[in-house]
Amino acid sequence: MKKSFYEKRSYRSLFKGENLSFFNICVYETDLTIGISEARIRENNQAEDNQVKDSKVKDSQTNDSQTKGSQAKNSAGKELVQEDLLKTTQNLVRKYRQYIEDYIRIHPEFLTSLEPIIPKSGAAIIVNRMCEAAMKAGVGPMAAVAGAIGQMVGQELLKYYEEVIIENGGDIFIKTNSVRKVGVYAGKSPLSEKIAIKIQPHHTPAGVCTSSGTVGHSLSFGKADAAVIISRDAFLADAAATAVCNRVKCPADIEKALKFASEIEGVDGALIIIDDKMGAWGDIEITGF
């Protein structure tokens, strides 16, 4: 997980959500857009609530992270993101990245393997769960890294906020109290930005993760414009999306790839787009973008 180039994600300009405020966090190549609810979970420690004040957070850069677009606005246009929230979230991302980096330093095969591996005794929870998800999907453990960090950070933020959405390069962890739509970006496919997946509150927390053989710089052996997986486990959704995308070389492969997805324990739904063709399976509700 060494420092790499930053690729602008223009689709993020489409992000919106009622009662949500958005901000960005970037720690090396871990580049997240995070939406949080305006409603905080009340805790016994009232002092913590008193620390939250409306403030304007300027873009900042440290030796290991950069925050971009750190002003989030609610429906009234009021600046809502606080420095304490920003710093807390940065620290969470650093913490979970560090667990992975420390493990890779001792066991470099975790970074490079394209096949499932068994974690060593004493590995951090995030490492163990990445290996577990990879085993179910039949891919290397790093195929689950975006969903892993999104879910681990999201679960921490849910201790304070009722709703959290974390987007990490096409991989989403979501906990919502209202029906929301997740649009599907599929590169040059004519179906790109034409359809969305409707997410019901009772189906969350969940992972909605996308792999593509034509969009982005992530390693893929397939040619699907978008392979989307829905699971209650974002680790698994990420790993399974990679595995499914790897199996799609042409439109004729959609059916067998969906069958493969249906056989992965813990996968709730799948959507595949390649060129102008689309197929779906499972508990997945498709709607307009």
C-alpha positions as a Markdown table, in Angstrom:
| # | Residue | x | y | z |
|---|---|---|---|---|
| 1 | Met | 0.0 | 0.0 | 0.0 |
| 2 | Lys | 2.6 | 2.5 | -1.1 |
| 3 | Lys | 1.8 | 6.0 | -2.2 |
| 4 | Ser | 0.4 | 6.2 | -5.7 |
| 5 | Phe | -1.1 | 8.7 | -8.1 |
| 6 | Tyr | -4.4 | 10.3 | -7.4 |
| 7 | Glu | -7.1 | 9.9 | -10.0 |
| 8 | Lys | -9.9 | 12.5 | -9.9 |
| 9 | Arg | -13.3 | 10.9 | -9.4 |
| 10 | Ser | -15.6 | 13.3 | -11.3 |
| 11 | Tyr | -18.7 | 11.1 | -10.5 |
| 12 | Arg | -18.5 | 12.4 | -7.0 |
| 13 | Ser | -20.1 | 15.7 | -8.1 |
| 14 | Leu | -23.3 | 13.7 | -8.4 |
| 15 | Phe | -23.3 | 12.8 | -4.7 |
| 16 | Lys | -26.2 | 14.1 | -2.7 |
| 17 | Gly | -28.4 | 12.8 | 0.1 |
| 18 | Glu | -31.2 | 14.3 | 2.1 |
| 19 | Asn | -30.1 | 15.1 | 5.7 |
| 20 | Leu | -26.5 | 14.1 | 4.9 |
| 21 | Ser | -23.4 | 16.2 | 4.9 |
| 22 | Phe | -20.4 | 15.1 | 2.8 |
| 23 | Phe | -16.6 | 15.5 | 3.2 |
| 24 | Asn | -13.5 | 13.9 | 1.7 |
| 25 | Ile | -10.6 | 12.1 | 3.4 |
| 26 | Cys | -7.5 | 11.1 | 1.5 |
| 27 | Val | -4.7 | 9.1 | 3.2 |
| 28 | Tyr | -2.2 | 8.1 | 0.5 |
| 29 | Glu | -4.3 | 6.2 | -2.1 |
| 30 | Thr | -7.2 | 5.6 | 0.3 |
| 31 | Asp | -9.5 | 8.3 | -1.0 |
| 32 | Leu | -12.9 | 8.4 | 0.7 |
| 33 | Thr | -16.1 | 10.5 | 0.3 |
| 34 | Ile | -18.1 | 10.2 | 3.5 |
| 35 | Gly | -21.7 | 11.2 | 4.1 |
| 36 | Ile | -23.0 | 11.5 | 7.7 |
| 37 | Ser | -26.4 | 12.3 | 9.1 |
| 38 | Glu | -27.1 | 15.6 | 10.7 |
| 39 | Ala | -28.5 | 13.7 | 13.7 |
| 40 | Arg | -26.0 | 12.5 | 16.2 |
| 41 | Ile | -26.5 | 9.6 | 18.6 |
| 42 | Arg | -26.8 | 11.0 | 22.1 |
| 43 | Glu | -24.4 | 9.5 | 24.6 |
| 44 | Asn | -24.1 | 9.8 | 28.3 |
| 45 | Asn | -21.0 | 11.9 | 27.8 |
| 46 | Gln | -22.7 | 15.3 | 27.1 |
| 47 | Ala | -19.2 | 16.9 | 27.0 |
| 48 | Glu | -18.6 | 15.2 | 23.6 |
| 49 | Asp | -21.7 | 16.9 | 22.1 |
| 50 | Asn | -20.5 | 20.2 | 23.4 |
| 51 | Gln | -17.3 | 19.8 | 21.4 |
| 52 | Val | -19.2 | 19.9 | 18.2 |
| 53 | Lys | -19.4 | 23.4 | 16.7 |
| 54 | Asp | -20.1 | 24.7 | 13.3 |
| 55 | Ser | -16.8 | 25.5 | 11.6 |
| 56 | Lys | -15.2 | 25.9 | 8.3 |
| 57 | Val | -12.5 | 23.3 | 7.6 |
| 58 | Lys | -9.8 | 24.4 | 5.2 |
| 59 | Asp | -8.0 | 22.0 | 2.9 |
| 60 | Ser | -4.9 | 20.8 | 4.8 |
| 61 | Gln | -2.1 | 18.5 | 4.0 |
| 62 | Thr | 0.2 | 16.5 | 6.3 |
| 63 | Asn | 3.2 | 14.3 | 5.6 |
| 64 | Asp | 0.9 | 11.2 | 5.2 |
| 65 | Ser | -2.5 | 12.6 | 4.3 |
| 66 | Gln | -4.4 | 15.2 | 2.3 |
| 67 | Thr | -7.9 | 16.4 | 2.9 |
| 68 | Lys | -9.8 | 17.6 | -0.2 |
| 69 | Gly | -13.1 | 19.3 | -0.5 |
| 70 | Ser | -13.5 | 19.3 | 3.3 |
| 71 | Gln | -16.5 | 21.7 | 3.3 |
| 72 | Ala | -19.8 | 19.8 | 3.5 |
| 73 | Lys | -23.1 | 21.6 | 3.4 |
| 74 | Asn | -26.5 | 20.6 | 4.6 |
| 75 | Ser | -29.8 | 21.5 | 2.7 |
| 76 | Ala | -29.6 | 25.1 | 4.0 |
| 77 | Gly | -26.0 | 25.5 | 2.8 |
| 78 | Lys | -24.6 | 25.7 | 6.3 |
| 79 | Glu | -21.1 | 24.5 | 6.7 |
| 80 | Leu | -21.3 | 21.5 | 8.9 |
| 81 | Val | -18.0 | 19.5 | 9.0 |
| 82 | Gln | -16.0 | 20.1 | 12.1 |
| 83 | Glu | -12.3 | 19.7 | 12.6 |
| 84 | Asp | -12.7 | 17.1 | 15.3 |
| 85 | Leu | -14.8 | 14.9 | 13.0 |
| 86 | Leu | -12.3 | 15.4 | 10.2 |
| 87 | Lys | -9.3 | 14.5 | 12.4 |
| 88 | Thr | -11.1 | 11.6 | 14.0 |
| 89 | Thr | -11.9 | 10.1 | 10.6 |
| 90 | Gln | -8.4 | 10.6 | 9.3 |
| 91 | Asn | -7.0 | 8.8 | 12.3 |
| 92 | Leu | -9.4 | 5.9 | 11.8 |
| 93 | Val | -8.3 | 5.5 | 8.2 |
| 94 | Arg | -4.6 | 5.7 | 9.2 |
| 95 | Lys | -5.2 | 3.1 | 12.0 |
| 96 | Tyr | -6.8 | 0.5 | 9.7 |
| 97 | Arg | -4.3 | 1.1 | 6.9 |
| 98 | Gln | -1.5 | 0.6 | 9.4 |
| 99 | Tyr | -2.9 | -2.8 | 10.5 |
| 100 | Ile | -2.7 | -3.9 | 6.8 |
| 101 | Glu | 0.7 | -2.3 | 6.1 |
| 102 | Asp | 2.2 | -3.9 | 9.2 |
| 103 | Tyr | 1.0 | -7.3 | 8.2 |
| 104 | Ile | 2.3 | -6.8 | 4.6 |
| 105 | Arg | 5.7 | -5.8 | 6.0 |
| 106 | Ile | 6.0 | -9.3 | 7.6 |
| 107 | His | 3.9 | -11.3 | 5.1 |
| 108 | Pro | 4.3 | -9.6 | 1.6 |
| 109 | Glu | 2.3 | -12.3 | 0.0 |
| 110 | Phe | -0.8 | -10.7 | 1.4 |
| 111 | Leu | -0.3 | -7.8 | -1.0 |
| 112 | Thr | 0.6 | -9.8 | -4.1 |
| 113 | Ser | -1.4 | -13.0 | -3.9 |
| 114 | Leu | -4.2 | -13.4 | -6.5 |
| 115 | Glu | -5.4 | -16.5 | -4.6 |
| 116 | Pro | -6.9 | -16.8 | -1.2 |
| 117 | Ile | -4.5 | -17.2 | 1.7 |
| 118 | Ile | -4.8 | -18.2 | 5.3 |
| 119 | Pro | -3.9 | -15.4 | 7.8 |
| 120 | Lys | -1.2 | -16.0 | 10.3 |
| 121 | Ser | -1.9 | -16.3 | 14.0 |
| 122 | Gly | -2.3 | -12.9 | 15.7 |
| 123 | Ala | -3.3 | -11.0 | 12.5 |
| 124 | Ala | -5.5 | -7.9 | 13.1 |
| 125 | Ile | -9.3 | -8.3 | 12.7 |
| 126 | Ile | -9.3 | -6.4 | 9.4 |
| 127 | Val | -6.7 | -8.8 | 8.0 |
| 128 | Asn | -8.5 | -11.9 | 9.1 |
| 129 | Arg | -11.8 | -10.6 | 7.6 |
| 130 | Met | -10.2 | -9.7 | 4.3 |
| 131 | Cys | -8.8 | -13.2 | 4.1 |
| 132 | Glu | -12.2 | -14.7 | 5.0 |
| 133 | Ala | -14.0 | -12.7 | 2.3 |
| 134 | Ala | -11.3 | -13.5 | -0.3 |
| 135 | Met | -11.6 | -17.2 | 0.5 |
| 136 | Lys | -15.4 | -17.2 | -0.1 |
| 137 | Ala | -14.9 | -15.3 | -3.5 |
| 138 | Gly | -11.8 | -17.2 | -4.6 |
| 139 | Val | -9.5 | -14.1 | -5.0 |
| 140 | Gly | -6.5 | -12.5 | -3.3 |
| 141 | Pro | -7.2 | -10.7 | 0.0 |
| 142 | Met | -6.4 | -7.2 | -1.3 |
| 143 | Ala | -9.4 | -7.5 | -3.5 |
| 144 | Ala | -11.4 | -6.7 | -0.3 |
| 145 | Val | -9.3 | -3.7 | 0.8 |
| 146 | Ala | -11.6 | -0.9 | -0.2 |
| 147 | Gly | -14.7 | -2.5 | 1.3 |
| 148 | Ala | -12.7 | -3.4 | 4.4 |
| 149 | Ile | -11.6 | 0.1 | 5.2 |
| 150 | Gly | -15.0 | 1.5 | 4.3 |
| 151 | Gln | -16.8 | -0.8 | 6.6 |
| 152 | Met | -14.3 | -0.6 | 9.5 |
| 153 | Val | -14.3 | 3.2 | 9.4 |
| 154 | Gly | -18.1 | 3.3 | 8.9 |
| 155 | Gln | -18.8 | 1.1 | 11.9 |
| 156 | Glu | -16.7 | 3.4 | 14.1 |
| 157 | Leu | -18.6 | 6.5 | 12.9 |
| 158 | Leu | -21.9 | 4.8 | 13.5 |
| 159 | Lys | -21.1 | 5.0 | 17.2 |
| 160 | Tyr | -21.8 | 8.8 | 16.9 |
| 161 | Tyr | -24.0 | 9.2 | 13.8 |
| 162 | Glu | -27.3 | 7.5 | 12.9 |
| 163 | Glu | -26.5 | 7.3 | 9.2 |
| 164 | Val | -23.2 | 6.8 | 7.4 |
| 165 | Ile | -22.3 | 6.4 | 3.7 |
| 166 | Ile | -18.6 | 5.8 | 2.8 |
| 167 | Glu | -17.6 | 5.6 | -0.9 |
| 168 | Asn | -14.1 | 4.3 | -1.6 |
| 169 | Gly | -13.4 | 4.2 | -5.4 |
| 170 | Gly | -16.7 | 2.6 | -6.3 |
| 171 | Asp | -17.1 | 0.5 | -3.2 |
| 172 | Ile | -19.7 | 1.7 | -0.7 |
| 173 | Phe | -20.5 | 1.0 | 2.9 |
| 174 | Ile | -24.0 | 2.3 | 3.8 |
| 175 | Lys | -26.2 | 2.5 | 6.8 |
| 176 | Thr | -29.3 | 4.5 | 6.1 |
| 177 | Asn | -32.6 | 5.3 | 7.8 |
| 178 | Ser | -34.4 | 6.2 | 4.6 |
| 179 | Val | -34.6 | 4.7 | 1.1 |
| 180 | Arg | -31.6 | 5.8 | -1.0 |
| 181 | Lys | -30.4 | 5.3 | -4.6 |
| 182 | Val | -26.9 | 4.2 | -5.6 |
| 183 | Gly | -26.2 | 5.2 | -9.2 |
| 184 | Val | -24.2 | 2.8 | -11.4 |
| 185 | Tyr | -21.3 | 4.3 | -13.3 |
| 186 | Ala | -20.2 | 2.0 | -16.1 |
| 187 | Gly | -17.7 | 3.9 | -18.1 |
| 188 | Lys | -18.5 | 4.2 | -21.8 |
| 189 | Ser | -21.5 | 1.8 | -21.6 |
| 190 | Pro | -24.7 | 3.4 | -22.9 |
| 191 | Leu | -26.2 | 2.2 | -19.6 |
| 192 | Ser | -23.8 | 4.2 | -17.5 |
| 193 | Glu | -25.5 | 6.7 | -15.2 |
| 194 | Lys | -28.9 | 5.6 | -16.5 |
| 195 | Ile | -29.8 | 3.1 | -13.7 |
| 196 | Ala | -29.5 | 3.0 | -10.0 |
| 197 | Ile | -29.9 | 0.4 | -7.2 |
| 198 | Lys | -32.5 | 1.2 | -4.6 |
| 199 | Ile | -31.3 | 0.6 | -1.0 |
| 200 | Gln | -33.9 | -0.1 | 1.6 |
| 201 | Pro | -33.1 | 0.9 | 5.2 |
| 202 | His | -33.8 | -2.6 | 6.6 |
| 203 | His | -31.1 | -4.0 | 4.3 |
| 204 | Thr | -28.4 | -1.9 | 5.9 |
| 205 | Pro | -25.7 | -1.8 | 7.1 |
| 206 | Ala | -24.5 | -3.2 | 3.8 |
| 207 | Gly | -21.8 | -3.1 | 1.2 |
| 208 | Val | -22.5 | -2.1 | -2.4 |
| 209 | Cys | -19.3 | -2.7 | -4.3 |
| 210 | Thr | -18.3 | -2.4 | -7.9 |
| 211 | Ser | -15.5 | -3.8 | -10.0 |
| 212 | Ser | -14.8 | -2.8 | -13.6 |
| 213 | Gly | -12.5 | -4.1 | -16.3 |
| 214 | Thr | -12.8 | -0.8 | -18.2 |
| 215 | Val | -12.9 | 1.9 | -15.5 |
| 216 | Gly | -10.2 | 2.9 | -13.1 |
| 217 | His | -6.7 | 1.4 | -12.5 |
| 218 | Ser | -7.6 | -1.6 | -10.2 |
| 219 | Leu | -6.4 | -5.0 | -11.4 |
| 220 | Ser | -9.1 | -6.9 | -13.3 |
| 221 | Phe | -9.0 | -9.9 | -15.6 |
| 222 | Gly | -12.5 | -9.2 | -17.0 |
| 223 | Lys | -14.0 | -6.7 | -19.3 |
| 224 | Ala | -17.3 | -5.8 | -17.6 |
| 225 | Asp | -18.0 | -2.1 | -17.5 |
| 226 | Ala | -19.5 | -2.7 | -14.0 |
| 227 | Ala | -20.0 | -5.7 | -11.8 |
| 228 | Val | -21.9 | -4.7 | -8.7 |
| 229 | Ile | -22.4 | -6.9 | -5.6 |
| 230 | Ile | -24.7 | -6.3 | -2.6 |
| 231 | Ser | -23.9 | -7.9 | 0.7 |
| 232 | Arg | -24.4 | -7.2 | 4.4 |
| 233 | Asp | -20.6 | -7.5 | 4.5 |
| 234 | Ala | -18.7 | -4.9 | 2.6 |
| 235 | Phe | -15.5 | -7.0 | 2.8 |
| 236 | Leu | -17.3 | -9.8 | 0.9 |
| 237 | Ala | -19.1 | -7.4 | -1.5 |
| 238 | Asp | -15.7 | -6.0 | -2.6 |
| 239 | Ala | -14.0 | -9.3 | -3.0 |
| 240 | Ala | -17.0 | -10.9 | -4.8 |
| 241 | Ala | -17.3 | -7.9 | -7.2 |
| 242 | Thr | -13.7 | -8.6 | -8.3 |
| 243 | Ala | -14.3 | -12.3 | -8.7 |
| 244 | Val | -17.5 | -11.7 | -10.7 |
| 245 | Cys | -15.9 | -9.1 | -13.0 |
| 246 | Asn | -13.0 | -11.4 | -13.7 |
| 247 | Arg | -15.5 | -13.9 | -15.3 |
| 248 | Val | -17.0 | -11.4 | -17.7 |
| 249 | Lys | -15.2 | -11.2 | -21.0 |
| 250 | Cys | -18.2 | -10.6 | -23.3 |
| 251 | Pro | -22.0 | -10.2 | -22.9 |
| 252 | Ala | -22.5 | -14.0 | -23.2 |
| 253 | Asp | -20.7 | -14.4 | -19.9 |
| 254 | Ile | -23.3 | -12.5 | -17.9 |
| 255 | Glu | -25.4 | -15.5 | -17.1 |
| 256 | Lys | -22.6 | -17.7 | -15.8 |
| 257 | Ala | -21.1 | -14.9 | -13.8 |
| 258 | Leu | -24.4 | -14.2 | -12.1 |
| 259 | Lys | -24.7 | -17.9 | -11.3 |
| 260 | Phe | -21.2 | -17.8 | -9.8 |
| 261 | Ala | -22.3 | -14.8 | -7.7 |
| 262 | Ser | -25.4 | -16.6 | -6.5 |
| 263 | Glu | -23.3 | -19.4 | -5.1 |
| 264 | Ile | -21.2 | -17.2 | -2.9 |
| 265 | Glu | -22.5 | -17.4 | 0.7 |
| 266 | Gly | -23.4 | -14.0 | 2.0 |
| 267 | Val | -24.0 | -12.3 | -1.4 |
| 268 | Asp | -27.5 | -10.9 | -1.6 |
| 269 | Gly | -27.6 | -9.5 | -5.1 |
| 270 | Ala | -25.5 | -8.9 | -8.3 |
| 271 | Leu | -25.7 | -6.6 | -11.3 |
| 272 | Ile | -23.5 | -6.9 | -14.4 |
| 273 | Ile | -23.1 | -4.4 | -17.2 |
| 274 | Ile | -21.0 | -4.9 | -20.3 |
| 275 | Asp | -21.5 | -2.7 | -23.4 |
| 276 | Asp | -25.2 | -2.3 | -23.9 |
| 277 | Lys | -26.2 | -5.5 | -22.1 |
| 278 | Met | -27.2 | -6.0 | -18.4 |
| 279 | Gly | -28.1 | -8.8 | -16.1 |
| 280 | Ala | -29.1 | -9.0 | -12.5 |
| 281 | Trp | -29.7 | -11.6 | -9.8 |
| 282 | Gly | -30.9 | -11.8 | -6.2 |
| 283 | Asp | -32.4 | -9.2 | -3.8 |
| 284 | Ile | -31.6 | -6.2 | -5.9 |
| 285 | Glu | -34.1 | -3.4 | -6.9 |
| 286 | Ile | -33.2 | -1.5 | -10.0 |
| 287 | Thr | -34.6 | 1.9 | -10.7 |
| 288 | Gly | -33.8 | 5.1 | -12.7 |
| 289 | Phe | -30.7 | 7.1 | -12.0 |
